[in-house]
Amino acid sequence: MDMTNRIAAFTFRVVLQLAVFLVALSAFAGCAAPAAPVGTSQTIAQAEDTDSGDEIIQRLYEEKKSDVAVSGKGTVLRLLSDDNEGDRHQRFILELQSGQTLLVAHNIDIAPRVDPLAAGDTVEFAGEYIYNDQGGIIHWTHHDPDGSHADGYIRANGQTYQ
């Protein structure tokens, strides 16, 4: 399978998983599901409020789900050293209002570094959630140069990094 078909298949699976999750969540919560972004070169929709983003991420963590588009807001707990193996990533730990922590891996070969950034800063994000036993990882917090994946972002100190 060539790379274009693999990317298209992966994108389809992610969008399908997100749609199924949102339908199940809306049935569980007894309310209509928010519109989910589909297609290419779209920005991942921001959660309507922090609680709903926290609840979705908490559920993904509990169910050990990965590769799901999410958005939310948190407080920077700690700045980590950059990951310089392969694509370079700026890394930091966010704490959500729920208390759950996330590792944010922001690709600085594609998007600008979030600067300034310090412990205590509030950060809004949209990206893809990956499960791990420490709370999870958020990546794809940047635009997609190939246009085959929903764009993510980080907002900090009045600036959007994409």
C-alpha positions in Angstrom: 0.0 0.0 0.0 1.5 3.3 -1.0 2.0 6.2 1.5 -1.0 8.2 0.3 -3.4 5.3 0.7 -1.9 4.5 4.2 -2.4 8.1 5.3 -6.0 8.2 3.9 -6.8 4.9 5.6 -5.4 6.1 8.9 -7.3 9.4 8.7 -10.5 7.6 7.9 -10.1 5.3 10.9 -9.4 8.3 13.2 -12.5 10.2 12.0 -14.6 7.1 12.2 -13.5 6.4 15.8 -14.2 10.0 16.7 -17.7 9.9 15.2 -18.5 6.6 16.9 -17.2 7.9 20.2 -19.2 11.2 19.9 -22.4 9.3 19.1 -21.9 7.0 22.0 -21.1 9.9 24.3 -24.2 11.8 23.3 -26.4 8.7 23.8 -24.8 8.2 27.3 -25.2 11.9 28.2 -28.7 12.2 26.7 -27.8 15.2 24.5 -26.9 15.9 20.9 -23.3 15.3 19.9 -21.3 18.4 19.0 -20.3 18.7 15.3 -17.1 16.8 14.7 -14.6 18.1 12.2 -14.3 15.9 9.1 -12.3 16.1 5.9 -8.9 17.6 5.4 -7.2 20.8 6.4 -9.8 21.6 9.1 -8.9 22.8 12.5 -10.1 20.4 15.2 -13.1 21.9 16.9 -12.5 23.3 20.3 -14.6 21.8 23.1 -17.6 24.0 24.0 -16.3 24.2 27.6 -13.4 22.9 29.7 -15.6 20.3 31.5 -16.7 18.5 28.3 -13.1 18.4 27.0 -11.9 17.1 30.4 -14.7 14.5 30.5 -13.9 13.2 27.0 -10.2 12.9 27.7 -10.9 11.3 31.1 -13.1 8.7 29.3 -10.5 8.0 26.7 -7.9 7.5 29.4 -10.3 5.1 31.3 -11.0 3.1 28.2 -7.4 3.2 27.1 -8.3 4.7 23.7 -5.8 6.3 21.3 -5.8 8.2 18.0 -8.8 10.4 18.9 -9.1 14.1 18.1 -9.6 16.2 21.3 -9.5 19.7 22.5 -9.3 21.3 25.9 -7.5 23.6 28.3 -5.0 23.1 31.0 -2.3 24.6 33.2 1.4 24.0 32.5 2.9 22.0 35.4 6.4 21.5 34.0 8.5 22.2 31.0 10.5 19.2 29.7 13.5 19.1 27.4 12.8 18.9 23.7 12.7 15.5 22.1 15.3 15.8 19.3 15.1 12.3 17.9 13.4 12.2 14.5 11.0 15.2 14.2 11.8 17.6 17.0 9.1 18.1 19.6 8.7 20.7 22.4 7.4 18.9 25.4 5.5 20.0 28.5 3.1 18.6 31.1 -0.4 20.0 31.3 -2.8 19.5 34.2 -6.5 19.6 33.2 -9.2 21.0 35.6 -10.1 17.4 36.4 -6.5 16.8 37.8 -5.5 14.5 34.9 -2.1 15.2 33.5 -1.1 15.1 29.8 2.2 15.1 28.0 2.0 17.6 25.1 4.4 16.8 22.3 4.3 19.8 19.9 6.2 19.3 16.6 8.6 22.2 16.2 9.8 21.1 12.8 6.3 21.9 11.5 4.9 24.6 13.9 6.6 27.4 15.8 7.8 26.8 19.3 5.4 28.0 22.0 7.4 30.9 23.4 7.1 32.2 26.0 5.8 29.3 28.0 6.2 28.8 31.8 4.8 26.7 34.6 1.4 28.2 35.6 0.5 29.3 32.1 -2.9 28.4 30.8 -2.9 26.6 27.4 -5.7 25.7 25.1 -5.0 22.9 22.7 -6.5 20.7 19.9 -4.7 17.6 18.8 -4.8 13.9 18.9 -5.0 11.9 22.2 -2.8 8.9 22.6 -3.3 6.7 25.7 -0.5 6.0 28.2 -0.7 4.9 31.8 0.4 8.4 33.0 -2.6 10.3 31.7 -2.0 10.4 28.0 -0.2 12.3 25.2 -1.4 15.1 23.0 0.2 15.4 19.6 -0.7 16.7 16.1 -0.9 20.2 17.7 0.1 21.8 14.4 -1.2 22.3 10.8 -0.8 19.3 8.5 1.5 20.3 5.6 0.0 17.4 3.5 -3.6 18.4 4.1 -4.6 14.8 5.0 -5.1 15.3 8.8 -7.2 17.7 10.8 -5.1 20.7 11.9 -4.4 21.1 15.6 -3.1 24.1 17.6 -1.8 25.4 20.9 -3.0 28.8 22.2 -0.9 30.4 24.9 -0.4 34.0 26.1 -2.7 35.4 23.4 -0.9 33.6 20.5 -1.9 30.6 18.4 0.8 28.1 17.4 0.0 25.9 14.5 
